[in-house]
Amino acid sequence: MCNQSWQSENPTLASTAKTPRLSVFPAREVADAQRWSDFVRSHEECSSYHRWEWKRVIENTFGWHTLFLIAEEGNKVVGILPLVLQDSWLFGRWLSSVPIVQGGGVAAETHEASQALLEAAIRVTMQLRGRYLELRNTSGSGLGLLTRTDKVRAVLEIAPNMTVMWNGLDPKVRNLVRKGIKNGLSAVFGGAELIDEFYRIFARNMRDLGTPVYGKSLFGEVMNAFPQDSRICLVHHEGKTIAAAFLLGYRQTIESVWASSSRESLALSPNMFLYWSVITFASQHGYQVLDFGRSTAGSSTHRFKTQWGTRDIPLLWSYWLPSGSELPSMDRHNTRFHAAIRFWKQLPLGIANQVGPRVVRHLPS
């Protein structure tokens, strides 16, 4: 329904853009979903966030319109670009690939296909009078766009031998993990049955950070879309959940997409115990890399991750902007949002949880 209403408002979006050998067109739900998924599986440049299932996750959770572009040569798919339109009463209209996560930009077999997808995305942005187009690339795209490099992924190589992993940690990190063990912390892993407890910790932490929280339905949608790849880890102390992480696996990597802990329990070292438990889980289940998720380079969150011996991989977020426009700066580090952050921190938790999912639909994320 979302795409139908979008295309009826803007009928030229459904048209096919052609070069002598190449065409770019919006993927059709029934006809192209399998072809899209086959391309993602066979193409090394594709990330977890290129998967077709994110289309439904985003539409069902946020009501945002999606336009998944396919580049085709002959009858062969040679490139893809998932696009999401966000229309905000606060910030106007923009397109991104893909919001709320760290990747999902252009993936193509040839530079020609990449350029064709970019040109089609720019046309869509112009037709919709978007303020900008944002492509969240995880590797160099060679598209000649203005690119931010302040966001990074922190990744840790996982050994199958846990003794090797333990001995490779900094002594200070080992001591903090031991502290959690001595304090009687325990970890449990599971699926959708743990969403309520995960969300209780996550929503409280987001309010404390001054950030509107996603609706709980997001995590159920992700679980439904990727039942074999998504897991939740809860850390317990004396029968109470004090830390939690939402994990998503893809190929040889498992990512901690969202994680939080109870501020009242920080003296028990729950975060350190949580991530050691996740590292152990990753090793036991054959993952070769733990992705700690995105963060701003040099931030306190980034420093927490680097203490585990991670290496940084820059996230190359590229932008097309109309002539004369400035690069958008709409994250929490922008001073223009400090007053709003302070206000949100003061909200009663129940109100923050009720209002947050409505507000977050209108915020860059």
Helices and strands as residue ranges (DSSP letters): H 2-9, G 11-14, E 17-18, E 23-26, H 29-42, G 48-50, H 53-62, E 65-73, E 76-88, E 92-97, E 107-108, H 111-127, E 133-137, E 146-148, E 151-157, H 162-167, H 171-182, E 186-190, G 192-194, H 195-209, H 217-225, E 230-237, E 240-250, E 253-261, G 263-268, H 270-284, E 289-296, H 300-306, E 311-314, E 316-320, G 335-337, H 338-345, H 349-360
